[in-house]
Amino acid sequence: MKNLIALALSIFITYSSGIAQELKKSKSLKTALEQSLSSKKPVLLIIEVSGLPKPTDLPPNAKISFKSALDEPEVINSINENFVVYKTTMSDTSVRSVIREANVKSFPAFVFLRANKDVFYKDFGNSTDQKKYILMIEKALSASKETSISDLEAQFNADKNNNTVLRKLIDTRKKLGITNNAQLIEQYANNLKIGDFNDYQNVLYIMEAGPYSDGNAYKLAYTNRKLIDSLYKTEPLQRRTAINNAIISNTIADAAKHKNTPRAISGASFARNTWSRDYRRGEQAYNTQILWYYSTVKDTTNYLRTASYFYDNFYMNIGADSIKKIEAKNREALSQKHIASMPSQKQISKEKLDSLQKIYGKTVVTQSVVTFGSTSNSYANELNNAAWKFYEIGTKNLNYLSKAMIWSRRSIELNSIAGYYDTLAHILYRLGYNEEAIKTQEMAITKAKSEKISTDNFESELRKIKAKTL
């Protein structure tokens, strides 16, 4: 009996101790930065995703368990000892500038900041192994001792002809995953001698910084065409792709910032040229970039005209059945690529999985959400978004609205979900087809119920349609 009591007491103490361990969190990012300044501790910004979908097709008696080693006492103690913590979600507007500046694309994200908001280290992903987080903490503490981006920028501004300092600044930014170094590489290239562009490593360094496609750095890098050709033939595909993506995104972003249409066209043209062997994909790349530019600078005239041509010619000249086959093939290819990237994982056959699901008793399903990123858009989603954009712009042009209606109907034909019916209902209302708009919005509500998502917004919009106040 004594042993049983001792065991029970031991279990109780362990349990109580586990409950007591939790992260000390600040109420806001502003508060965390203020506490960082006074305590001399860096900030750990934890950015999570809200509303993750639950696993489907599970046995009826399955229990879903989400577990992360971030909750382990050793990890929590180490974080509390060394950092000021602010935990939030990606929808928090106060962290958007950090997400953008640090180029955060995978969640949950762990972004380490100095009191002046400088990012000095970042990581991402859930894990059941606490070693991941212990190592992350060690690397972050080590990185915090290095020269900050702000200090390097001050050194650079004091002597812009010093390529040693400039290169260190660019390298520090690249180490953090910051790919927008186009303006810095312009200065770096201008500081070089013409003979330096015959050096392979110099040219590779310039290209990896993502120079503007119409900028001086890009033009200087291309003075030795044989060297550039060699670069694109010998460097790994992943590196070449990263170079092209950085050039495109930096060029288009700067064009939008300064409303520089010639630069936007240059960036979009560069995107098209990366698909030199595939005309169709090249045209898609060009139009995707130029439409983003027109949308960002609010050039609705050019946006509506370009989008009408693009979506009609790229998305509407293929039958629905053909699209479904293409997407099924793409999903299979993506699945095979994912499996190939994890050779150590044991695969379970469908027959084996079915037999396991038939075992009686409680089934515990542990799901580790390692990373969450944006997924590729399907034809249906692209068409729905295009249709909604036309509605959102507020155009009353019947030709444009009719196109949007056709795109919306095709998106429903490909994937009949609540959100797509909602889009169609809004467009029908704008066209003056009130009765059809009401029926379509009612269908959106029915679909939402079957999809087990909230119907509040759909019902609110339906009331507005009926009252003709939408």
Secondary structure, 3 states (H helix, E strand, C coil): CHHHHHHHHHHHHHHHHHHHCCCCECCCHHHHHHHHHHHCCCEEEEEECCCCCCCCCCCCCEEEECCCHHHCHHHHHHHHHHCEEEEEECCCHHHHHHHHHCCCCCECEEEEECCCCCEEEEEECCCCCHHHHHHHHHHHHHHHCCCCHHHHHHHHHHCCCCHHHHHHHHHHHHHCCCCCCHHHHHHHHHHCCHHHHHCHHHHHHHHHCCCCCCCHHHHHHCCCHHHHHHHHHHCCHHHHHHHHHHHHHHHHHHHHHHCCHHHHHHHHHHHHHCCCCCHHHHHHHHHHHHHHHHHHCCCHHHHHHHHHHHHHHHCCCCCHHHHHHHHHHHHHHHHHHHHHCCCCCCCCCHHHHHHHHCCCCCEEEECCCCCECCCCCCHHHHHHHHHHHHHHHCCCCHHHHHHHHHHHHHHHHHCCCHHHHHHHHHHHHHHCCHHHHHHHHHHHHHHHHHCCCCCHHHHHHHHHHHHCCC
